Structure formats: structure tokens, C-alpha cells
Amino acid sequence: MNVVVRSAEMVTPRIKSFELAAPAGAPLPEFTAGSHVDVTLPNGLVRSYSLLNDSRERHRYVIAVLREEHGTGGSAWVHESLKPGDVLSITAPQNRFEIDEGGDHNILIAGGIGITPLLSMAERFDELGIDFTLHYCTRSREETAFAERIEQRFPERHVFHHDGGVPARGIDLQSLLGVREPGTHVYVCGPPGLIAAVRDITREWPQGTVHFELFGAVPVKKLENKPFEVHLKRRNVTLHVPADRSLLDVLIANDYGVRAICKDGYCGTCTTRYLAGKVEHRDAVLDEGDRQTFMQVCVSRAMPGERLVLDL
């Protein structure tokens, strides 16, 4: 669907927010806290942006974009060229970062631009009267997006952590998460290192109580690529995946389109069901339960000597 940019505002030296609305002012599709939209930019790039406004609002969507100095051009175009009055093509809201409204206490941890989905979550928890604390990690006050909004809206439910660029001076995750109180859930979004640290400390927490969304790929051990065969069951076609190409590349080259955005194993867009074979999972999204039946074809491959069967 098309939306029009109603306003644009720099909220930090590197983060710009945009208010989007239906061109004729009609109500927008509903969304839930933690949702995102995929935006097709006029330069052909597709990017996912979390909705940071109150999920009860229907007259607008609000997104914020961090300018990546070494990115692939999407954020630079948004910062330099996107202006009020422009029309964008977006998907309806999708949610792969849903909140569990049954928790007794919720710890929200944001790093940098990772604040965007957590703002909407905090609004929802506050609306429901559910206990939460928002921890927001940035380098400095100047780089803390929406600081005044947070202070005014959640005066007793937020903690800012400014580390000056030295993570060791920032949030003490061990003290915060080392001992879990019953009924506690944690939600984290931000740089890969922050996600990895939270997941490591909470690895013994009950399943379903640690929720995360990445804004970048988590560094993984470099693995050697091996060629393998993949069979598409519904099409009854077998394809060869060479060592120097991904499964996603081969599927796209043969017109068996699988939608993908990040192509680095962290957005979850290309998640595909497999029916047979052993997978060498290299993504940062799927949990152990998901990995029994799903894989991310942009980064994951067959284990050496295995032949995969996909539900395609």
C-alpha cells in the first residue's frame, strides 16, 4: 500500500524519524507492539523499519532510521532524499517480535536504534498496567533518541545507560539478568553484541521468556562452504548449490523466488520449511525448536554430505 510522509525530524545527529499516513487520511491497518513494515524505497532497496508509536493509533505510523556510514545506501537515501509529501510503498505491519502480556515483570533493553520497537512495547505495557522497566543504552544524552518523550511518558520506568563508547562502562547485564525473578520476561533489540550478551546471560531462563530482534547480523564463526543438492518437493525439481553461492542465490536465479531483505540471517524474511536432510544453521533468529523444521536460506546450508528437501 502507499503512504505519504507527513513529517520528518532529526531526533539525534544520526537518527531521523518519519511520520507516515494514508494519502487520503483513511485509517491505517492495525498493528501490535513490536511490529515493523517493509518499505520499498524509490531507489529499489527494501528495508524493514519498526513502528515506534502507540499501537492504538490508526492515523499514522512512525518509524526512525539510523544513518549507517558504511551501509548499502538505504539509510543514506532516506536521510538525504526522503521528505514530507513523498509517497512510499510499504507492506502491512508484520510482527516477529511480539510481546507476551502474561508476564509479571518485563525488562526492556534497547541499544541505539533498537529503541524503536521497545517504545511501542512500553506504551502497550503501560496501557495494560503491566510492570516493566525500559533500559536504554547509548553513548551519550545527545545520541539518546526520544529521551524527552521517554522521561515524560515513563518517568519512573526508565533507566538511561551512557557508556561514552566504552561498553564496559554501560549497562551491567549480569546484575540485571543474572538472577531471574519468577514471571520475568526480557526483550532486547540493538547491536549484535548486546543481543549476544543478553542471550548468553539468560541461556538458562525458561523457553519463551527471552525475546529479541536484531538490527544487524550477529558475527559467527567462519564456516567452510561445501556444495550440496536441494530438492524442491512441490515443484519436483532438484538444484545444485555450489560452494560459492547461497541457497537463496540459486533459488532466485532459477525463478523460485523466496523473499529476502537482509540476506545475512537476522531478519527472518526468507525462513523456509525443510522436509528432509540435516541443516547447518547459521542464522541468528530461529530457536532450537524452529530449527527442527525451518531454515533461513540466505545463510544456512546443508550439512556436509546431506541433501535437503524443501517445502517449495
C-alpha positions as CSV (number, residue, x, y, z in Angstrom):
1,M,0.0,0.0,0.0
2,N,1.0,3.6,-0.4
3,V,1.6,6.1,2.4
4,V,2.7,9.7,2.4
5,V,5.4,11.2,4.5
6,R,3.6,13.8,6.7
7,S,6.7,15.0,8.6
8,A,10.4,14.3,9.1
9,E,12.6,15.2,12.1
10,M,16.2,14.7,13.2
11,V,16.0,13.2,16.7
12,T,19.7,12.7,17.1
13,P,22.7,13.7,14.9
14,R,22.3,10.3,13.1
15,I,18.6,9.2,13.6
16,K,15.8,10.7,11.7
17,S,12.1,10.0,12.4
18,F,9.3,10.0,9.8
19,E,5.5,10.1,10.3
20,L,3.6,8.2,7.6
21,A,-0.1,8.4,6.9
22,A,-2.6,7.2,4.3
23,P,-2.7,9.7,1.3
24,A,-6.4,10.4,1.8
25,G,-6.3,10.3,5.6
26,A,-8.0,7.0,5.9
27,P,-7.3,4.8,9.0
28,L,-4.2,2.6,8.5
29,P,-4.3,-1.2,9.2
30,E,-4.0,-2.2,12.8
31,F,-0.6,-3.2,14.3
32,T,0.6,-4.7,17.5
33,A,3.6,-3.6,19.7
34,G,6.8,-4.8,18.1
35,S,5.6,-4.7,14.5
36,H,7.5,-3.5,11.5
37,V,6.7,-2.5,7.9
38,D,8.8,-3.3,4.9
39,V,9.5,-0.2,2.9
40,T,10.3,-0.2,-0.9
41,L,12.4,2.8,-1.5
42,P,12.3,4.7,-4.8
43,N,16.0,3.6,-5.4
44,G,14.8,0.0,-5.4
45,L,16.0,-1.1,-2.0
46,V,13.7,-2.7,0.5
47,R,14.2,-2.1,4.2
48,S,12.3,-3.1,7.4
49,Y,11.5,-0.4,10.0
50,S,9.9,-0.9,13.4
51,L,6.8,1.1,14.2
52,L,7.6,3.1,17.3
53,N,4.3,4.9,18.0
54,D,1.4,3.7,20.3
55,S,-0.2,0.6,18.7
56,R,-3.7,2.1,19.4
57,E,-3.0,4.8,16.8
58,R,-4.6,4.3,13.3
59,H,-4.0,7.7,11.8
60,R,-0.2,7.3,11.4
61,Y,2.8,5.0,11.5
62,V,6.1,6.4,12.9
63,I,9.5,5.0,12.0
64,A,13.0,6.1,12.8
65,V,16.1,5.5,10.6
66,L,19.7,5.4,11.7
67,R,22.2,6.7,9.1
68,E,24.7,3.9,8.6
69,E,28.0,5.3,7.5
70,H,29.1,2.0,5.9
71,G,25.7,0.7,4.8
72,T,24.4,-0.3,1.4
73,G,22.8,3.0,0.6
74,G,19.3,2.7,2.1
75,S,19.7,4.8,5.2
76,A,21.7,7.4,3.3
77,W,18.9,7.8,0.7
78,V,16.3,8.1,3.4
79,H,18.2,10.8,5.3
80,E,19.2,12.8,2.2
81,S,16.2,12.4,-0.1
82,L,13.0,11.4,1.7
83,K,10.9,14.5,2.6
84,P,7.4,15.5,3.6
85,G,5.0,14.9,0.7
86,D,6.8,12.0,-0.7
87,V,4.9,8.7,-1.3
88,L,6.3,5.4,-0.2
89,S,5.2,1.8,-0.9
90,I,5.0,-0.3,2.3
91,T,3.7,-3.7,3.4
92,A,1.0,-4.0,6.0
93,P,2.5,-4.3,9.5
94,Q,4.1,-7.6,10.4
95,N,5.2,-8.8,13.8
96,R,8.1,-11.2,14.6
97,F,8.8,-9.5,18.0
98,E,5.5,-9.9,19.8
99,I,5.1,-9.2,23.5
100,D,3.8,-11.8,26.0
101,E,1.2,-10.0,28.0
102,G,1.2,-12.7,30.7
103,G,4.5,-11.8,32.3
104,D,4.6,-10.3,35.8
105,H,7.6,-8.1,35.1
106,N,9.2,-7.1,31.8
107,I,12.7,-5.9,31.3
108,L,13.1,-3.9,28.0
109,I,16.7,-3.4,26.9
110,A,17.4,-1.1,23.9
111,G,20.7,-0.3,22.2
112,G,20.8,2.7,19.9
113,I,18.2,2.5,17.1
114,G,16.9,-0.7,18.8
115,I,14.7,1.6,20.9
116,T,12.1,1.8,18.1
117,P,10.1,-1.4,18.8
118,L,10.6,-1.2,22.5
119,L,8.9,2.3,22.7
120,S,5.7,0.8,21.3
121,M,6.1,-2.1,23.7
122,A,6.5,0.2,26.7
123,E,3.3,2.1,25.6
124,R,1.4,-1.2,25.5
125,F,2.6,-2.4,28.9
126,D,1.8,0.9,30.4
127,E,-1.7,0.9,28.8
128,L,-2.3,-2.6,30.3
129,G,-0.9,-1.7,33.7
130,I,1.8,-4.4,33.4
131,D,5.1,-3.9,35.3
132,F,8.1,-3.0,33.1
133,T,11.4,-1.1,33.1
134,L,13.0,0.3,30.0
135,H,16.8,0.3,29.9
136,Y,18.2,2.4,27.0
137,C,21.9,2.1,26.1
138,T,23.6,4.9,24.2
139,R,26.9,6.7,24.0
140,S,25.6,10.0,25.3
141,R,22.5,12.0,26.1
142,E,22.9,13.7,22.6
143,E,22.6,10.3,20.9
144,T,19.6,9.2,23.0
145,A,16.6,9.3,20.6
146,F,13.3,10.3,22.1
147,A,14.8,10.9,25.5
148,E,12.3,13.6,26.5
149,R,9.4,11.6,25.4
150,I,10.6,8.7,27.5
151,E,11.2,10.8,30.5
152,Q,7.8,12.4,30.3
153,R,5.8,9.3,29.4
154,F,7.6,6.8,31.7
155,P,9.3,8.9,34.5
156,E,9.6,6.0,36.9
157,R,10.1,3.2,34.5
158,H,13.2,4.0,32.5
159,V,17.0,3.9,33.0
160,F,19.4,5.6,30.6
161,H,22.9,4.0,30.3
162,H,25.5,6.2,28.6
163,D,28.9,4.5,28.1
164,G,30.8,7.1,26.1
165,G,31.6,4.5,23.5
166,V,33.1,2.0,26.0
167,P,30.6,-0.8,26.6
168,A,32.2,-1.8,29.8
169,R,31.1,1.5,31.3
170,G,27.5,0.9,30.3
171,I,24.7,-1.4,31.4
172,D,25.6,-4.1,33.9
173,L,23.7,-7.0,32.3
174,Q,25.0,-9.6,34.9
175,S,23.5,-7.6,37.8
176,L,20.3,-7.0,35.8
177,L,19.7,-10.5,34.5
178,G,22.0,-12.9,36.4
179,V,19.1,-13.9,38.8
180,R,15.7,-14.2,37.3
181,E,12.7,-13.4,39.4
182,P,9.7,-15.7,38.6
183,G,7.4,-14.3,35.9
184,T,10.1,-12.1,34.4
185,H,10.5,-11.7,30.6
186,V,13.3,-9.8,28.8
187,Y,13.0,-8.0,25.5
188,V,16.2,-6.8,23.8
189,C,16.9,-5.0,20.5
190,G,20.0,-3.3,19.3
191,P,23.6,-4.0,18.2
192,P,24.6,-7.7,17.7
193,G,27.0,-7.6,20.7
194,L,24.2,-6.5,23.0
195,I,21.9,-9.2,21.8
196,A,24.5,-11.9,22.1
197,A,25.4,-10.8,25.7
198,V,21.8,-10.8,26.8
199,R,21.2,-14.2,25.3
200,D,24.3,-15.6,26.9
201,I,23.4,-14.5,30.4
202,T,19.8,-15.7,30.0
203,R,20.6,-19.0,28.4
204,E,19.1,-20.9,31.4
205,W,15.9,-18.9,31.5
206,P,12.7,-20.8,30.7
207,Q,11.8,-21.1,27.0
208,G,9.7,-18.3,25.7
209,T,10.9,-15.7,28.3
210,V,13.8,-14.2,26.2
211,H,12.6,-12.1,23.2
212,F,14.9,-10.4,20.8
213,E,15.1,-8.6,17.5
214,L,18.3,-7.8,15.6
215,F,19.2,-4.8,13.5
216,G,22.3,-6.4,12.2
217,A,23.9,-9.8,11.7
218,V,25.5,-11.5,14.7
219,P,29.1,-12.4,14.0
220,V,29.5,-16.2,13.6
221,K,32.4,-18.5,13.3
222,K,33.6,-18.6,9.7
223,L,32.5,-21.9,8.2
224,E,33.7,-23.6,5.1
225,N,31.1,-23.8,2.3
226,K,30.5,-27.1,0.6
227,P,28.4,-27.8,-2.5
228,F,25.1,-29.6,-2.0
229,E,21.9,-30.7,-3.7
230,V,18.5,-29.4,-2.8
231,H,15.2,-30.9,-3.9
232,L,12.0,-28.7,-4.2
233,K,9.3,-31.2,-3.4
234,R,6.2,-29.3,-4.6
235,R,7.9,-28.5,-7.9
236,N,9.7,-31.8,-8.2
237,V,13.0,-30.1,-9.1
238,T,16.5,-30.7,-7.9
239,L,19.1,-27.9,-7.9
240,H,22.8,-27.8,-7.3
241,V,24.1,-25.2,-4.8
242,P,27.9,-24.6,-5.4
243,A,30.2,-23.7,-2.7
244,D,30.5,-20.1,-3.8
245,R,26.7,-19.4,-3.8
246,S,24.0,-19.4,-1.2
247,L,20.8,-21.4,-1.4
248,L,18.9,-18.2,-1.8
249,D,21.0,-17.1,-4.8
250,V,20.3,-20.4,-6.5
251,L,16.6,-20.2,-5.8
252,I,16.3,-16.7,-7.2
253,A,18.5,-17.5,-10.2
254,N,16.1,-20.3,-11.1
255,D,13.0,-18.1,-10.6
256,Y,11.9,-19.9,-7.5
257,G,11.6,-16.6,-5.7
258,V,12.0,-16.5,-1.9
259,R,11.5,-13.1,-0.4
260,A,14.6,-11.8,1.4
261,I,15.7,-8.4,2.8
262,C,18.8,-8.6,5.0
263,K,20.4,-11.7,3.3
264,D,22.6,-12.0,6.5
265,G,20.4,-14.3,8.6
266,Y,18.9,-11.9,11.0
267,C,15.6,-10.5,9.6
268,G,13.8,-13.8,9.3
269,T,12.2,-12.9,6.0
270,C,13.5,-15.9,4.0
271,T,12.6,-18.5,6.6
272,T,11.6,-21.7,4.7
273,R,10.3,-25.1,5.8
274,Y,12.5,-28.1,5.0
275,L,11.2,-31.7,5.0
276,A,14.4,-33.8,5.0
277,G,18.1,-33.5,5.4
278,K,20.3,-32.0,8.0
279,V,20.8,-28.3,8.1
280,E,23.9,-26.3,9.1
281,H,22.1,-23.4,10.7
282,R,24.0,-20.1,10.5
283,D,21.2,-17.7,11.3
284,A,20.6,-15.5,14.4
285,V,16.8,-15.7,14.5
286,L,15.5,-19.2,14.8
287,D,15.4,-21.0,18.1
288,E,16.2,-24.7,18.5
289,G,12.5,-25.7,18.2
290,D,12.1,-23.7,14.9
291,R,15.3,-25.2,13.5
292,Q,13.8,-28.7,13.5
293,T,11.6,-27.7,10.6
294,F,12.7,-24.3,9.3
295,M,15.9,-22.8,7.9
296,Q,17.0,-19.4,6.6
297,V,18.0,-20.0,3.0
298,C,20.1,-16.8,2.8
299,V,22.9,-18.1,5.1
300,S,22.2,-21.7,6.2
301,R,23.3,-24.7,4.1
302,A,23.2,-28.5,4.1
303,M,25.5,-30.3,6.4
304,P,28.4,-32.0,4.5
305,G,27.1,-34.9,2.5
306,E,23.4,-34.1,3.1
307,R,20.7,-33.5,0.5
308,L,18.0,-31.1,1.5
309,V,14.3,-31.3,0.6
310,L,12.4,-28.0,0.8
311,D,8.7,-27.4,1.0
312,L,8.7,-25.4,-2.2
